[in-house]
Each structure stands twice: as C-alpha cells, then as structure tokens.
C-alpha cells in the first residue's frame, strides 16, 4: 500500500506546469476580437473596434507575389533568419524611410512583431534584468518580457504629457538593474507620437545610463497631420549601437495574417537572435517572405490610399468623440487607435447598476449594444478604453452612434 502511495506523489509532482507560463495572461485584444468575430458569425450585427487590424484586403500585387511563390515551388525551408532578397529590401527601407544604416547581416526576419520582440528580449535579458515599459503600453510587452525572465518596470505617462514619458519620469524608475527601455512611437494604444526633441532627450538618457532601447516602430507609416516618423536610432552612433529597431508589415500593408516582423540591430544581437530563432521556429513562412519583398519594393499606391482612408476615419472618430458627454480623448496623431478616458462615467448607473470599471463599461457595450471596445487595464491604464478605427466609416458611424445611445442612458 505504502509503495503505491509514493508512486502517486511522484506522478503528481511530474505533472506540475511551468510557473512562468501560468503567470502569463492571455491577450485580451485577441480575445475581444475573437468574441466579436464569433458573434458576427452567429449573425449578430457587431461593430468591432477591438484589435488593430486593417479591414482592407492585402493589396493584389502582394497576393500575386505569394501565388507566384507557391507556383514556382518556393515552399521549402529558407535560411532561419530570412531570405537575402527580403533582408536587402528591408535594409533599403531602413535607409530610405528611417535614415538608418542596417546591413542585411544586421536584420532578422521573424513571424510577426511579437516574435521579433520575443527574440529581442530572449537575447538581451538575463534573469532579473529590468525593462522599463511606459504606460499605457501595448499589453503584450510585459508578458513577453516576463517570458524572457525579465522584470517589467512601469512608469506612467499622464494625459497632460500626451500619455508620454520624459527623462525625469524615466530616471525615477531607473536602477542598476535596468537593462532596456521599450519605446513605442506611434503608440498603441494612445495614437500619440514622440517628437524629435523628446526622442533626442530619451536617447541621451539611454546612452548616459547605458541601456538598450527596444524601439517598436510597427506603426511608423501611419502618421498624420503632415508629421514625420522619427527613428530614435538615427541620431548618433551611441544610440544606434544601443537600439534594436522593431517593425513589421502587418499594419501598413494590411498583412496581419501573414506574420512578418523584423529587427535592425547590431550584428552581434542579430546573430544571437538568428540562432535562437533557428531552434524555436526556423524560418518565417517562405511564401509570406516573397510577398513581403513585393510589399516593400513594389507599387506603394495602395499603402498611400489606406493611409488616406485611416486619416479620414481618424478625423471622423475624433470629431464624434469630442462631442460626447462624460468621455474625453486626445486627437490621435498616428497608428489607428483612439484612447478614451471614461473616468466620468464610472460610478454613474446604467439601468440602475453602477459602472465601476472600464471593463464593466466595455462589457455593457458588447452585451447590450453589440459594440466591441478594449478596456485598458491590461494596457496598464485603468479608466480608459481603446477603439481601433481600422474599420469602415459606415461601421464607425454605426458603432459610435450606439456608444452615444449608451452614454445617453447613464444616470
Ligand atoms: N497589435 C494589435 C492590437 O493591439 C493586434 C492584436 C494584438 O496583437 O494584441 O490590437
């Protein structure tokens, strides 16, 4: 009897799961989007302001390049860190668009921006290293850092500073364990952009403290009002050495499902990331890589058209929200999100029930009005919701009208 008991204990111990994995929260942006899509599939007239996913189809020339890749048998393994042709195209894009000199050997192509970030943190962090993440932040940063044994350290950018952080704020959370800063401009979720002056000050801070900057520039093409995207690595040799520039094709080229992200970094970091990737995923999809070459080197007119459309939607969203009672938002300057402060609605009642959190606000919107929005507690910011305007003006109009209806029923 005794022996059987002992075996049982051993079996239970062997079934213990990874604490690190169990500490990860599933992505709520993807969960909300999945819920909206599921309701749509059931025939419910849902308006989805959830995930930042362009409603446009991937441009035809890009799809044609992918079909040609299949037809010509380009369906086998490629070098783990990506094909030379795509690295050359990315290198050229870095030079022309970002003013950055990354040789192909400094570029690693991965399965989307999240994967690029995963590679970055896997190779720059040792257990206990701290990574400063300005809040509000895109919800995946802390989870990716934790999975790489890092410790996320948060610092809040307040509404008064455009939800951005400055050097003083960064210094207040910098310790001898600080290894990196995540800098996302244009920002998801706020749509704000760091000016060149702000970036120069942050670059000096990073050099002075000798830390890496993980510059997430995924929304670099989506910049409005005649503003220009500025890459922090472009200022001088010192900040260039310490920066890993991350970008991808999902948002600008309507290629979310194709999963192509990339990084520009020192050769040393690129080499390490290439090795890690060679064991974890091998190459990014061969067909998607060929499509990405066409995206970067082919006709850019659809990209311009999409940017124009996003700009129209941005203005429309902002104008409508600016007129609403109880909520407030800053005019977004980039990406395709509006970040809405709903503080004044909290503690009001809807059908006799008190609304206490932005999550409750969002729950009522989806359950009662079929409008999906993202509550931002997971983005490190209570009392706010995020809406993506990467959907048609007709859908925006319908969704915003429903939100106005909801607000009119608050007491
Ligand atoms: N990055 C997009 C968003 O924030 C897509 C969903 C996700 O990856 O979180 O909505």
Boltz pocket constraint, residues with backbone or C-beta under 6 A from the ligand:
constraints:
  - pocket:
      binder: B
      contacts: [[A, 27], [A, 29], [A, 30], [A, 50], [A, 51], [A, 52], [A, 53], [A, 138], [A, 140], [A, 188]]
      max_distance: 6.0
